[in-house]
């Protein structure tokens, strides 16, 4: 593992206007060329958190995916964020993980936010995914997933090799529940002996819901490495691989963890 440079993009979004959002984000991302290994955008960054799935959905490798490929190629970084995707007559809140060479991986949001009827408009993801970059194993999660620690639970084999080294959450998390966001991000870091990142949006959406950002990076002890206030901002941080591995060796809490399994 090498140290990992990450850019967290906290931004306002135009409501249900993919063209405007991609143009706005292109200006922000263009400046990150050569500065990051991974660039993280908020949940549903082309449209805002909308339940108009049928009207706004794209097929894979359409406008947003092609744009992400262009941005990844330009910056030399992996670009990630979620898009409303239609596939086989189903709709997904799909996190895309786009490599500079054009390769695309994805994770479909598992926990759909029933209080906004997301479960009525989208299909849930059935598979937890792990992605890799620079020797790091990375667990992607989307917004409401943050409230369900079993889905993010880190495990280790007999040698102490853990499933992942970094977990990140992309979100449209309302300001009304900002305390839960702050607390749970730290908890996911501590309980999983892992770095944890959260990227949230700011502004007010078309449903008059306000978002306060609080995008952040936490280390495996729950210490704050970087934190965004309630404004548009890009955080650039470097995650130290040696410090992570040294702490896991010194404090192997994973050895006392309970066995578990997830039923589909």
C-alpha positions in Angstrom: 0.0 0.0 0.0 1.1 3.5 -0.8 -0.3 6.7 0.7 -3.6 7.6 -0.9 -4.5 11.2 -2.0 -8.2 11.9 -2.0 -10.3 14.9 -3.1 -13.7 15.4 -1.5 -16.0 17.7 -3.6 -18.7 19.4 -1.5 -21.0 21.3 -3.7 -24.5 22.7 -4.3 -26.4 21.1 -7.1 -28.9 22.4 -9.7 -32.2 20.7 -9.3 -32.8 17.9 -11.9 -30.5 19.6 -14.4 -27.8 17.2 -15.4 -26.3 19.5 -18.1 -25.8 22.4 -15.6 -24.4 20.1 -12.9 -21.9 18.4 -15.2 -20.7 21.8 -16.5 -20.4 23.2 -13.0 -18.5 20.2 -11.7 -16.2 20.1 -14.7 -14.8 23.5 -13.7 -14.2 22.2 -10.2 -12.7 18.9 -11.2 -10.5 20.3 -14.0 -8.3 21.9 -11.4 -7.5 18.6 -9.7 -5.4 17.2 -12.5 -2.5 15.3 -11.0 -3.5 16.2 -7.4 -5.5 13.1 -6.3 -5.7 9.4 -6.8 -9.4 9.4 -6.0 -12.1 12.2 -6.5 -15.4 11.8 -4.6 -18.6 13.5 -5.6 -22.0 13.5 -3.7 -25.0 11.2 -4.1 -27.0 11.7 -7.4 -24.6 14.5 -8.4 -26.2 15.0 -11.9 -29.7 15.6 -10.6 -29.9 16.1 -6.9 -31.7 13.5 -4.7 -34.8 13.1 -6.8 -37.5 10.4 -6.9 -38.2 11.1 -10.5 -36.4 8.0 -11.5 -38.3 7.3 -14.7 -37.8 10.8 -16.1 -34.2 11.2 -15.1 -32.6 7.8 -15.4 -29.8 7.1 -17.8 -28.6 3.8 -19.2 -25.1 2.8 -18.4 -22.4 4.4 -20.6 -24.6 7.3 -21.4 -24.1 11.0 -20.7 -23.0 11.0 -17.0 -20.9 7.9 -17.4 -19.1 9.2 -20.5 -18.5 12.5 -18.7 -17.0 10.7 -15.7 -14.7 8.8 -18.1 -13.5 12.1 -19.6 -12.9 13.6 -16.1 -11.1 10.5 -14.9 -8.9 10.5 -18.0 -8.1 14.2 -17.6 -7.3 14.1 -13.9 -5.5 10.8 -13.9 -7.7 9.9 -10.9 -10.5 7.5 -10.2 -13.8 9.4 -10.1 -16.8 8.3 -8.1 -20.3 9.5 -7.3 -23.9 8.1 -7.8 -26.2 8.4 -10.8 -29.8 7.3 -11.5 -29.4 4.3 -13.8 -32.0 2.3 -15.6 -31.0 -1.3 -16.3 -33.3 -4.2 -17.3 -36.4 -2.2 -16.6 -35.2 -1.5 -13.0 -33.9 1.8 -11.5 -30.9 2.0 -9.3 -29.1 4.7 -7.2 -25.8 3.5 -8.6 -22.4 4.5 -7.4 -20.0 4.5 -10.3 -16.3 3.9 -9.9 -14.6 5.2 -13.0 -10.9 4.6 -13.8 -8.7 6.9 -15.9 -8.4 4.1 -18.5 -12.2 4.1 -18.9 -13.0 1.0 -16.8 -16.2 1.3 -14.9 -17.2 -0.6 -11.8 -20.4 0.0 -9.7 -22.2 -0.5 -6.4 -26.0 -0.2 -6.1 -27.3 1.5 -2.9 -28.5 -1.2 -0.5 -30.6 0.7 2.0 -33.2 2.8 0.3 -34.6 5.8 2.2 -38.2 4.9 2.9 -39.0 8.2 4.5 -38.6 9.8 1.0 -40.2 6.8 -0.7 -36.9 5.9 -2.4 -37.8 2.2 -1.9 -40.9 2.8 -4.1 -38.9 4.3 -7.0 -35.6 2.4 -6.9 -34.5 -1.2 -6.6 -32.1 -2.1 -3.8 -28.6 -3.4 -4.4 -27.9 -6.9 -3.4 -24.1 -7.1 -3.4 -21.5 -5.4 -1.2 -18.5 -4.4 -3.4 -14.9 -3.7 -2.7 -12.7 -1.6 -5.1 -9.0 -1.3 -5.3 -6.5 1.5 -5.9 -2.8 1.7 -5.0 -3.0 -1.4 -2.9 -5.9 -0.1 -0.9 -9.2 -2.1 -0.5 -12.1 0.4 -0.4 -15.7 -0.1 0.6 -18.2 2.2 -1.2 -21.5 3.1 0.5 -24.3 5.5 -0.2 -26.1 7.9 2.2 -28.7 5.9 4.2 -26.3 2.9 4.3 -24.5 4.8 7.0 -27.2 3.9 9.5 -26.6 0.2 9.1 -23.3 -0.8 10.6 -23.5 -4.5 9.7 -23.4 -3.7 6.0 -20.2 -1.8 6.6 -18.7 -4.2 9.0 -15.0 -4.9 8.4 -13.8 -8.5 8.9 -10.3 -10.1 9.1 -8.9 -13.4 8.2 -6.7 -15.5 10.5 -3.6 -13.5 9.5 -5.2 -10.2 10.4 -5.7 -9.1 6.8 -8.9 -6.9 6.9 -11.5 -6.7 4.2 -10.9 -3.0 3.6 -8.7 -0.1 4.5 -11.1 2.8 3.7 -14.9 3.1 3.7 -16.6 6.1 2.2 -20.1 7.4 2.1 -21.5 9.7 -0.6 -24.7 11.5 0.5 -27.6 13.9 0.2 -27.9 14.1 4.0 -30.2 16.8 5.2 -29.1 19.5 7.7 -31.9 18.4 10.1 -30.0 15.2 10.8 -26.4 16.6 10.7 -25.5 15.3 14.2 -26.2 11.7 13.2 -24.1 12.2 10.1 -21.1 13.5 12.1 -21.4 10.8 14.8 -21.9 7.8 12.6 -19.0 8.6 10.3 -16.7 8.6 13.3 -18.2 5.4 14.6 -17.7 3.6 11.2 -14.0 4.6 11.3 -13.4 3.5 14.9 -15.4 0.2 14.9 -13.8 -0.9 11.6 -10.2 0.1 12.3 -10.4 2.0 9.0 -10.2 5.4 7.5 -13.7 6.8 6.8 -14.7 9.6 4.4 -18.1 11.3 4.0 -19.1 13.5 1.1 -22.3 15.5 1.4 -23.8 18.3 -0.6 -24.8 21.8 0.4 -27.7 24.1 -0.6 -31.4 23.7 -0.9 -33.0 21.2 -3.3 -36.3 21.4 -5.3 -38.2 19.9 -2.4 -37.0 22.7 -0.2 -34.7 20.4 1.8 -31.6 22.1 3.1 -28.2 20.4 3.2 -25.3 21.5 5.4 -22.3 19.6 4.0 -20.0 18.5 6.9 -18.0 16.4 4.4 -15.1 15.0 6.3 -12.3 12.5 6.7 -11.6 10.5 9.9 -8.8 8.2 10.8 -9.1 4.8 12.4 -9.1 6.3 15.9 -12.0 8.7 15.0 -9.7 11.7 14.8 -10.7 14.4 12.3 -8.3 14.7 9.4 -10.4 17.2 7.4 -13.8 18.9 7.7 -15.9 21.1 5.5 -18.2 23.7 6.9 -21.5 24.6 5.4 -20.2 26.0 2.1 -18.9 24.7 -1.3 -15.4 23.4 -0.8 -12.9 20.8 -2.1 -10.9 19.0 0.6 -7.5 17.5 -0.4 -6.2 14.9 2.0 -3.5 12.2 2.1 -4.2 9.0 3.9 -1.2 7.4 5.5 -0.9 3.6 4.9 1.9 2.9 7.4 0.0 4.6 10.3 -3.1 2.5 9.5 -1.2 -0.8 9.5 0.8 0.1 12.6 -2.3 0.9 14.6 -4.0 -2.3 13.5 -1.0 -4.3 14.6 -0.8 -2.4 18.0 -4.6 -2.5 18.7 -6.0 -5.7 17.1 -9.6 -5.4 18.2 -10.7 -7.4 15.2 -9.5 -10.5 17.1 -12.4 -10.2 19.5 -15.1 -9.5 17.0 -18.2 -11.6 16.7 -18.7 -13.8 13.7 -21.6 -12.8 11.4 -23.2 -13.3 8.1 -25.5 -11.2 5.9 -28.7 -12.8 4.5 -29.9 -11.6 1.2 
